């Protein structure tokens, strides 16, 4: 029987923007730009198809794409 990975389960959960930003910024590799509410809203506008519900964020679904996006938009934040 497979055991559930609690971290994976947590990453799959849909959460609010405030919870997402806290988790995202705490787990960033050194040197990566941190996220703010305004940058997350710009990211949402750039990728509307990733958000069926604008208030739901998920580490699994959004973290990597946000990291890539922030690196290319660092001077716009």
C-alpha positions in Angstrom: 0.0 0.0 0.0 1.3 3.4 -0.9 1.7 6.0 1.8 0.5 9.5 1.1 3.1 12.2 0.9 1.8 15.0 3.2 3.9 17.7 1.4 2.6 16.6 -2.0 -0.9 16.6 -0.7 -0.4 20.2 0.7 1.1 21.3 -2.6 -2.0 20.1 -4.5 -4.5 22.0 -2.3 -6.1 25.1 -3.7 -5.5 28.0 -1.4 -5.9 31.8 -1.2 -3.4 34.3 -2.7 -2.2 35.2 0.9 -1.4 31.6 1.8 0.2 30.9 -1.6 2.5 34.0 -1.5 3.7 33.1 2.0 4.5 29.5 1.1 6.0 30.5 -2.2 8.3 33.1 -0.8 9.4 30.8 2.1 10.5 28.1 -0.2 12.3 30.1 -2.9 15.9 29.2 -3.9 18.4 32.0 -3.0 18.6 34.7 -5.7 15.1 34.3 -7.1 12.8 37.3 -7.0 10.1 37.2 -4.3 6.5 37.6 -5.2 4.1 40.3 -4.1 0.3 40.5 -4.4 0.7 42.9 -7.3 3.1 40.6 -9.2 0.7 37.6 -8.6 -2.2 39.6 -10.0 -0.1 40.5 -13.1 0.8 36.8 -13.4 -3.0 35.9 -13.3 -3.7 38.4 -16.1 -0.9 36.9 -18.2 -2.2 33.3 -17.7 -6.0 33.4 -17.3 -6.4 29.8 -18.4 -4.4 28.7 -15.3 -7.1 30.1 -13.1 -10.6 28.6 -13.4 -11.4 30.4 -10.2 -9.3 33.6 -9.7 -9.2 33.2 -6.0 -7.6 29.7 -6.0 -3.9 29.1 -6.1 -1.9 25.9 -5.9 1.8 25.4 -5.3 1.8 22.4 -7.7 0.0 24.1 -10.5 1.4 27.7 -10.3 4.8 27.7 -8.5 7.1 26.7 -11.4 5.3 28.8 -14.0 5.4 31.8 -11.6 9.1 31.4 -11.0 9.8 31.4 -14.8 7.5 34.3 -15.3 9.0 36.4 -12.5 12.5 35.9 -13.9 11.5 37.4 -17.2 9.5 40.2 -15.6 11.8 41.1 -12.8 12.1 44.8 -13.8 8.4 45.2 -14.1 7.6 44.3 -10.5 
